[in-house]
Amino acid sequence: MDIPDFIMTVVQRLHASDHQAFIVGGAVRDHCLQRPGADWDVATSATPEQIKSILGDIRHFSLRHGTTTLVHRDRCYEITTFRGSRGVGFSIEEDLGHRDFTINAMAYDQERRKILDPYGGRDDLLSKVVRAVGDPKERFREDPLRLLRAVRLAVELGFRIESKTLATISVMAEQLGSVAPERIKDELLKILLSPRPSVGFNLMRRAGLLAQLLPELLEGYRKRQNASHRYTIYKHVMETLDQVKPDPILRLTALLHDIAKPRARRKIDGQFRFLGHGKESAKLGREIMERLKFSHDMMSRVTNLITHHMDMVGYDSRWSDAAVRRLVRRVGSENVDYLLAFREADILAHGINDEKMGRFLELNKRIKALRRGGLVQNSKDLAIDGHEVMEILDLPEGPEVGRILNQFVDSVTDQPELNTKEALIALLKRIRHKRNIRAKLKVE
């Protein structure tokens, strides 16, 4: 194995202190698959206290019992004491017997240049199978997150889940509710960023995991839409997920953009309508993201895209440049590329070749042209600032200054040529003149 120097140092220092140490988990699996190693972890006979004594000069922290996480050059490496039936194991073989899946239950003995594979992990790699080590029920009881991890590994690697393991997942799906939402979020993101996330979501649906994780998504299963859509609500979401590029913001937007559509569905004049589903989906999407402990920044960006994803639907070539600029301003210039990328995937996922794509491509072209010419998004983009407003209008610092600047942003959005120092100062002088007249009339 091509082992990083840092991991070699860790293993050698443990060996020098008369402890066993083996490279385990994902790095060994990736080596067998001839892929670059991503996760470099070590299993050792040393106790957590001994690990800290031997490696205490390296920045570290402990979050889980028996595991010390070393930090080197902003990367984390887990050093874990052998696990066993009573929490602590006495050998690497016993430790591997308590790991999740056979393809992760291999270890590399650096001293003997040998892979230890007591549970047939390499055979399962060749067969492209995710199989629990030993009794699946025992493995999933040890850590119910493994129920979801099985799906994540299958979709990441393009493997299938072995039948007994899959059947046990279905039986124990409710156990996922006992897992910390932060851990679930991490696995969900990995599924979302896989080459075809729909495979993972359909597998979760069949195994009963989706009902525990995202019951709201199942509300759209087999729910028909209108003539603009070839697919049901759920199927459309899956198609959108697969169409959009693997970016966390885009994939989460695709997952949640129609999450409230089943609740908004009404039949009007023989056609299903979904009035207001964009804003409702943003609201429900935020609730789901809060439940899964996503960051406030991620929630804001995703819900902003969901809120505005229908704003482009009504576009036609008669829109003025000012209308297009107002659209960009509503979404935010920093978000418009995301919205354009998402909207293209959303249209393709309709499964119907109609005029929507042509209109979208025209709008996309106009937005890019206007952005090249410069767009005013907020008061920071104006040719004057608050100090000049306060000086010319003799105003103190406060909300009135912000109100006037926002008014100027509106004016410049409609007439970009107004965004010069001279033009905006002229507008301020007009405002001052009108105020003086009003004040004089009030006195009289």
Secondary structure, 3 states (H helix, E strand, C coil): CCCCHHHHHHHHHHHHCCCCEEEECHHHHHHHCCCCCCCCEEEECCCHHHHHHHHCCCCEECCCCCEEEEEECCEEEEEEECCCCCCCCCCHHHHHCCCCEHHHCCEEECCCCEEECCCCHHHHHHHCEECECCCHHHHHHHCCHHHHHHHHHHHHHCCEECHHHHHHHHHHHHHHHHCCHHHHHHHHHHHHCCCCHHHHHHHHHHHCHHHHHCHHHHCCCCCCCCCCCCCCHHHHHHHHHHHCCCCHHHHHHHHHCCCCHHHHCEEECCEEECCCHHHHHHHHHHHHHHHCCCCHHHHHHHHHHHHHCCCCCCCCCCCCHHHHHHHHHHHCCCCHHHHHHHHHHHHHCCCCCCCHHHHHHHHHHHHHHHHHCCCCCCHHHCCCCHHHHHHHHCCCCCHHHHHHHHHHHHHHHHCHHHCCHHHHHHHHHHHHHHHHHHHHHHHC
